[in-house]
Amino acid sequence: MNTIHSQNPFCLEPIKVLAKFFGREKETRRVLVDFLHQGQCVSITGPAKIGKTSFLFYVAHPYVRGQHGLAREQIFVHLDGRSLTNLHEGECYLHIREEAIRQIKSTVAVERDVGIRLEEMVREASSTTAHYGLRTMFRSAQACGLKLVIALDNLDALNQNRFLGAYFFSALRSLHTNYDMAYLVASQSPLDELERICPEGPGSPFFNIFQQITLGRFREEESRRLVVILLDLAGAKCPDFVTDCILELGRNEPCRLQRAGHSAFQVWQENQGDLQVEHWEEIRQRFEGMKA
């Protein structure tokens, strides 16, 4: 293979390929073993572009869960809070239910007849309220031996939905209380701040069922490992100053590292692998011109 024309190994979108995910070993173990394995809900918080979405995909991967002894134990259903931002309460219940059924049926770990039976049981309840239909889905999944984890990204967006109130979040909490399911949510704001934005009145609020984990910057050695391995995967034999340039621009932040690496690899390709120190400035300019 001509490595000059190989695909750029650095990702500008959330990472779904295991070989391109780095770091977060401690956080992964806490989520899978210490919390979800025990049936506890988990909140992942951190600033924008710190890798929360990639982390949700990573811990949900069957191979990663298998490494922690959880390969077939739980079924992850991914939802994006932004898709619920302008929906009314009943529409939110329906969206969650339909997405859960669709993803459960497409999961290789679930036998085809189980998925069909689950859908049939839920459809029988479709003439009732959307909330009852959602509860039927979780009750039916439990009866089929499934343990569901609702991986809800961008919880901030859901929390800002002006159509939702205390009853909706109490209903979400009751699903965890009554059925064999858990939530894994991601947000920029810590949950105590979200709770102040959306007070739920008397009783136990939705937000206090979560164990919180904060994602921060990589350690220096994690950043260097990301850069070196991704360049090696693409067969890019770059001088040391290229790695140093990527690390300087990346500031140990996952998204910045990927953007900086993407820029450097483009410059490397365009110059047929012949990079000189003066290309440092070209890499920096290209990085700064990219949309964050």
Contacts in CASP RR format, 6 or more apart in sequence:
PFRMAT RR
TARGET T0000
AUTHOR 0000-0000-0000
METHOD contacts of the structure
MODEL  1
MNTIHSQNPFCLEPIKVLAKFFGREKETRRVLVDFLHQGQCVSITGPAKI
GKTSFLFYVAHPYVRGQHGLAREQIFVHLDGRSLTNLHEGECYLHIREEA
IRQIKSTVAVERDVGIRLEEMVREASSTTAHYGLRTMFRSAQACGLKLVI
ALDNLDALNQNRFLGAYFFSALRSLHTNYDMAYLVASQSPLDELERICPE
GPGSPFFNIFQQITLGRFREEESRRLVVILLDLAGAKCPDFVTDCILELG
RNEPCRLQRAGHSAFQVWQENQGDLQVEHWEEIRQRFEGMKA
3 234 0 8 1.000
3 235 0 8 1.000
3 236 0 8 1.000
4 269 0 8 1.000
4 272 0 8 1.000
4 273 0 8 1.000
5 269 0 8 1.000
6 234 0 8 1.000
6 235 0 8 1.000
6 236 0 8 1.000
7 234 0 8 1.000
8 234 0 8 1.000
8 262 0 8 1.000
8 265 0 8 1.000
8 266 0 8 1.000
8 269 0 8 1.000
9 20 0 8 1.000
9 230 0 8 1.000
9 231 0 8 1.000
9 233 0 8 1.000
9 234 0 8 1.000
9 236 0 8 1.000
9 265 0 8 1.000
10 230 0 8 1.000
10 257 0 8 1.000
10 258 0 8 1.000
10 259 0 8 1.000
10 261 0 8 1.000
10 262 0 8 1.000
10 265 0 8 1.000
11 17 0 8 1.000
11 20 0 8 1.000
11 258 0 8 1.000
11 262 0 8 1.000
12 258 0 8 1.000
12 259 0 8 1.000
12 262 0 8 1.000
12 290 0 8 1.000
14 51 0 8 1.000
14 53 0 8 1.000
14 54 0 8 1.000
14 57 0 8 1.000
15 21 0 8 1.000
15 54 0 8 1.000
15 57 0 8 1.000
15 58 0 8 1.000
16 54 0 8 1.000
16 57 0 8 1.000
18 58 0 8 1.000
18 61 0 8 1.000
18 63 0 8 1.000
18 64 0 8 1.000
19 233 0 8 1.000
20 230 0 8 1.000
20 233 0 8 1.000
21 54 0 8 1.000
21 58 0 8 1.000
22 218 0 8 1.000
22 222 0 8 1.000
22 225 0 8 1.000
22 226 0 8 1.000
22 229 0 8 1.000
22 254 0 8 1.000
23 218 0 8 1.000
23 222 0 8 1.000
23 225 0 8 1.000
23 226 0 8 1.000
24 55 0 8 1.000
24 58 0 8 1.000
24 215 0 8 1.000
27 44 0 8 1.000
27 55 0 8 1.000
27 213 0 8 1.000
27 215 0 8 1.000
28 55 0 8 1.000
28 58 0 8 1.000
28 59 0 8 1.000
28 64 0 8 1.000
28 68 0 8 1.000
29 68 0 8 1.000
30 213 0 8 1.000
31 42 0 8 1.000
31 44 0 8 1.000
31 59 0 8 1.000
31 184 0 8 1.000
31 213 0 8 1.000
32 59 0 8 1.000
32 64 0 8 1.000
32 65 0 8 1.000
32 68 0 8 1.000
32 70 0 8 1.000
33 68 0 8 1.000
33 70 0 8 1.000
34 211 0 8 1.000
35 41 0 8 1.000
35 42 0 8 1.000
35 211 0 8 1.000
36 42 0 8 1.000
36 70 0 8 1.000
36 74 0 8 1.000
36 149 0 8 1.000
36 182 0 8 1.000
36 184 0 8 1.000
37 68 0 8 1.000
37 70 0 8 1.000
37 73 0 8 1.000
39 182 0 8 1.000
40 182 0 8 1.000
40 209 0 8 1.000
40 211 0 8 1.000
41 176 0 8 1.000
41 182 0 8 1.000
41 183 0 8 1.000
41 184 0 8 1.000
41 185 0 8 1.000
41 209 0 8 1.000
41 210 0 8 1.000
41 211 0 8 1.000
42 182 0 8 1.000
42 183 0 8 1.000
42 184 0 8 1.000
42 185 0 8 1.000
42 210 0 8 1.000
42 211 0 8 1.000
42 212 0 8 1.000
42 213 0 8 1.000
43 155 0 8 1.000
43 185 0 8 1.000
43 186 0 8 1.000
43 187 0 8 1.000
43 191 0 8 1.000
43 210 0 8 1.000
43 211 0 8 1.000
43 212 0 8 1.000
43 213 0 8 1.000
44 52 0 8 1.000
44 55 0 8 1.000
44 56 0 8 1.000
44 184 0 8 1.000
44 185 0 8 1.000
44 186 0 8 1.000
44 187 0 8 1.000
44 213 0 8 1.000
44 214 0 8 1.000
44 215 0 8 1.000
45 52 0 8 1.000
45 186 0 8 1.000
45 187 0 8 1.000
45 188 0 8 1.000
45 189 0 8 1.000
45 190 0 8 1.000
45 191 0 8 1.000
45 212 0 8 1.000
45 213 0 8 1.000
45 214 0 8 1.000
45 215 0 8 1.000
46 52 0 8 1.000
46 187 0 8 1.000
46 188 0 8 1.000
46 214 0 8 1.000
46 215 0 8 1.000
46 216 0 8 1.000
47 188 0 8 1.000
47 216 0 8 1.000
48 188 0 8 1.000
49 253 0 8 1.000
49 254 0 8 1.000
49 255 0 8 1.000
49 256 0 8 1.000
49 292 0 8 1.000
50 215 0 8 1.000
50 216 0 8 1.000
50 217 0 8 1.000
50 253 0 8 1.000
50 254 0 8 1.000
50 255 0 8 1.000
51 215 0 8 1.000
51 254 0 8 1.000
51 255 0 8 1.000
52 153 0 8 1.000
52 186 0 8 1.000
52 187 0 8 1.000
52 215 0 8 1.000
53 153 0 8 1.000
53 186 0 8 1.000
54 254 0 8 1.000
55 186 0 8 1.000
55 215 0 8 1.000
56 78 0 8 1.000
56 151 0 8 1.000
56 153 0 8 1.000
56 184 0 8 1.000
56 186 0 8 1.000
57 78 0 8 1.000
58 64 0 8 1.000
59 65 0 8 1.000
59 184 0 8 1.000
60 76 0 8 1.000
60 78 0 8 1.000
60 149 0 8 1.000
60 151 0 8 1.000
62 71 0 8 1.000
62 72 0 8 1.000
62 108 0 8 1.000
62 109 0 8 1.000
63 71 0 8 1.000
65 71 0 8 1.000
65 73 0 8 1.000
65 74 0 8 1.000
71 109 0 8 1.000
72 109 0 8 1.000
73 147 0 8 1.000
74 147 0 8 1.000
74 148 0 8 1.000
74 149 0 8 1.000
74 182 0 8 1.000
75 103 0 8 1.000
75 104 0 8 1.000
75 107 0 8 1.000
75 109 0 8 1.000
75 110 0 8 1.000
75 141 0 8 1.000
75 146 0 8 1.000
75 147 0 8 1.000
75 148 0 8 1.000
75 149 0 8 1.000
76 148 0 8 1.000
76 149 0 8 1.000
76 151 0 8 1.000
76 184 0 8 1.000
77 99 0 8 1.000
77 100 0 8 1.000
77 103 0 8 1.000
77 104 0 8 1.000
77 148 0 8 1.000
77 149 0 8 1.000
77 150 0 8 1.000
77 151 0 8 1.000
78 103 0 8 1.000
78 151 0 8 1.000
78 153 0 8 1.000
79 95 0 8 1.000
79 96 0 8 1.000
79 99 0 8 1.000
79 150 0 8 1.000
79 151 0 8 1.000
79 152 0 8 1.000
79 153 0 8 1.000
80 152 0 8 1.000
80 153 0 8 1.000
80 154 0 8 1.000
80 157 0 8 1.000
81 152 0 8 1.000
81 153 0 8 1.000
81 154 0 8 1.000
81 155 0 8 1.000
81 157 0 8 1.000
81 158 0 8 1.000
82 154 0 8 1.000
82 157 0 8 1.000
83 95 0 8 1.000
84 92 0 8 1.000
84 95 0 8 1.000
84 96 0 8 1.000
84 157 0 8 1.000
84 158 0 8 1.000
84 161 0 8 1.000
85 157 0 8 1.000
85 158 0 8 1.000
85 160 0 8 1.000
85 161 0 8 1.000
86 161 0 8 1.000
86 163 0 8 1.000
87 95 0 8 1.000
87 161 0 8 1.000
87 163 0 8 1.000
88 163 0 8 1.000
89 130 0 8 1.000
89 131 0 8 1.000
89 163 0 8 1.000
89 164 0 8 1.000
89 165 0 8 1.000
89 167 0 8 1.000
89 168 0 8 1.000
90 129 0 8 1.000
90 130 0 8 1.000
90 131 0 8 1.000
91 130 0 8 1.000
92 161 0 8 1.000
92 164 0 8 1.000
92 168 0 8 1.000
93 130 0 8 1.000
93 131 0 8 1.000
93 133 0 8 1.000
93 134 0 8 1.000
93 171 0 8 1.000
94 130 0 8 1.000
94 134 0 8 1.000
96 134 0 8 1.000
96 150 0 8 1.000
97 122 0 8 1.000
97 130 0 8 1.000
97 133 0 8 1.000
97 134 0 8 1.000
97 137 0 8 1.000
100 137 0 8 1.000
100 141 0 8 1.000
100 148 0 8 1.000
100 150 0 8 1.000
101 115 0 8 1.000
101 118 0 8 1.000
101 119 0 8 1.000
101 122 0 8 1.000
101 137 0 8 1.000
104 110 0 8 1.000
104 115 0 8 1.000
104 118 0 8 1.000
104 141 0 8 1.000
104 146 0 8 1.000
104 148 0 8 1.000
105 112 0 8 1.000
105 115 0 8 1.000
105 116 0 8 1.000
105 118 0 8 1.000
105 119 0 8 1.000
110 146 0 8 1.000
114 144 0 8 1.000
114 146 0 8 1.000
115 144 0 8 1.000
117 140 0 8 1.000
117 144 0 8 1.000
118 137 0 8 1.000
118 140 0 8 1.000
118 141 0 8 1.000
118 144 0 8 1.000
118 146 0 8 1.000
121 136 0 8 1.000
121 140 0 8 1.000
121 143 0 8 1.000
122 133 0 8 1.000
122 136 0 8 1.000
122 137 0 8 1.000
122 140 0 8 1.000
124 136 0 8 1.000
125 132 0 8 1.000
125 133 0 8 1.000
125 136 0 8 1.000
126 133 0 8 1.000
128 136 0 8 1.000
131 171 0 8 1.000
134 175 0 8 1.000
135 175 0 8 1.000
135 178 0 8 1.000
135 179 0 8 1.000
138 148 0 8 1.000
138 175 0 8 1.000
138 178 0 8 1.000
138 179 0 8 1.000
138 181 0 8 1.000
139 179 0 8 1.000
141 148 0 8 1.000
141 179 0 8 1.000
141 181 0 8 1.000
142 179 0 8 1.000
142 180 0 8 1.000
142 181 0 8 1.000
145 180 0 8 1.000
147 180 0 8 1.000
147 181 0 8 1.000
148 180 0 8 1.000
148 181 0 8 1.000
148 182 0 8 1.000
149 181 0 8 1.000
149 182 0 8 1.000
149 183 0 8 1.000
149 184 0 8 1.000
150 181 0 8 1.000
150 182 0 8 1.000
150 183 0 8 1.000
150 184 0 8 1.000
151 184 0 8 1.000
151 185 0 8 1.000
151 186 0 8 1.000
152 158 0 8 1.000
152 183 0 8 1.000
152 184 0 8 1.000
152 185 0 8 1.000
152 186 0 8 1.000
153 185 0 8 1.000
153 186 0 8 1.000
154 186 0 8 1.000
154 187 0 8 1.000
155 185 0 8 1.000
155 186 0 8 1.000
155 187 0 8 1.000
155 194 0 8 1.000
156 187 0 8 1.000
156 188 0 8 1.000
156 189 0 8 1.000
156 194 0 8 1.000
158 164 0 8 1.000
159 187 0 8 1.000
159 194 0 8 1.000
159 197 0 8 1.000
159 198 0 8 1.000
160 197 0 8 1.000
164 198 0 8 1.000
165 198 0 8 1.000
165 200 0 8 1.000
166 199 0 8 1.000
166 200 0 8 1.000
166 201 0 8 1.000
169 198 0 8 1.000
169 200 0 8 1.000
169 205 0 8 1.000
169 206 0 8 1.000
169 207 0 8 1.000
170 200 0 8 1.000
170 206 0 8 1.000
172 183 0 8 1.000
172 206 0 8 1.000
173 204 0 8 1.000
173 205 0 8 1.000
173 206 0 8 1.000
173 209 0 8 1.000
175 181 0 8 1.000
176 182 0 8 1.000
176 183 0 8 1.000
176 209 0 8 1.000
183 209 0 8 1.000
183 210 0 8 1.000
185 210 0 8 1.000
187 194 0 8 1.000
189 197 0 8 1.000
190 212 0 8 1.000
190 214 0 8 1.000
191 207 0 8 1.000
191 208 0 8 1.000
191 210 0 8 1.000
191 212 0 8 1.000
192 207 0 8 1.000
194 207 0 8 1.000
195 205 0 8 1.000
195 207 0 8 1.000
195 208 0 8 1.000
200 206 0 8 1.000
200 207 0 8 1.000
217 251 0 8 1.000
217 252 0 8 1.000
217 253 0 8 1.000
218 226 0 8 1.000
218 252 0 8 1.000
218 253 0 8 1.000
218 254 0 8 1.000
218 257 0 8 1.000
219 252 0 8 1.000
220 247 0 8 1.000
220 252 0 8 1.000
222 252 0 8 1.000
223 247 0 8 1.000
223 250 0 8 1.000
223 252 0 8 1.000
223 257 0 8 1.000
224 243 0 8 1.000
224 247 0 8 1.000
226 254 0 8 1.000
226 257 0 8 1.000
227 243 0 8 1.000
227 246 0 8 1.000
227 247 0 8 1.000
227 257 0 8 1.000
227 261 0 8 1.000
228 243 0 8 1.000
230 261 0 8 1.000
231 238 0 8 1.000
231 242 0 8 1.000
231 243 0 8 1.000
231 265 0 8 1.000
234 265 0 8 1.000
236 265 0 8 1.000
236 268 0 8 1.000
236 273 0 8 1.000
237 273 0 8 1.000
238 264 0 8 1.000
238 268 0 8 1.000
238 273 0 8 1.000
238 275 0 8 1.000
239 275 0 8 1.000
241 275 0 8 1.000
241 277 0 8 1.000
241 280 0 8 1.000
242 264 0 8 1.000
242 268 0 8 1.000
242 275 0 8 1.000
242 279 0 8 1.000
242 283 0 8 1.000
245 260 0 8 1.000
245 264 0 8 1.000
245 280 0 8 1.000
245 283 0 8 1.000
245 284 0 8 1.000
246 257 0 8 1.000
246 260 0 8 1.000
246 261 0 8 1.000
246 264 0 8 1.000
246 283 0 8 1.000
247 257 0 8 1.000
247 260 0 8 1.000
249 256 0 8 1.000
249 259 0 8 1.000
249 260 0 8 1.000
249 263 0 8 1.000
249 283 0 8 1.000
249 284 0 8 1.000
249 287 0 8 1.000
250 256 0 8 1.000
250 257 0 8 1.000
250 259 0 8 1.000
250 260 0 8 1.000
255 292 0 8 1.000
259 287 0 8 1.000
259 290 0 8 1.000
259 292 0 8 1.000
260 283 0 8 1.000
260 287 0 8 1.000
262 290 0 8 1.000
263 283 0 8 1.000
263 286 0 8 1.000
263 287 0 8 1.000
263 290 0 8 1.000
264 283 0 8 1.000
266 286 0 8 1.000
267 275 0 8 1.000
267 279 0 8 1.000
267 282 0 8 1.000
267 283 0 8 1.000
267 286 0 8 1.000
268 275 0 8 1.000
271 279 0 8 1.000
END
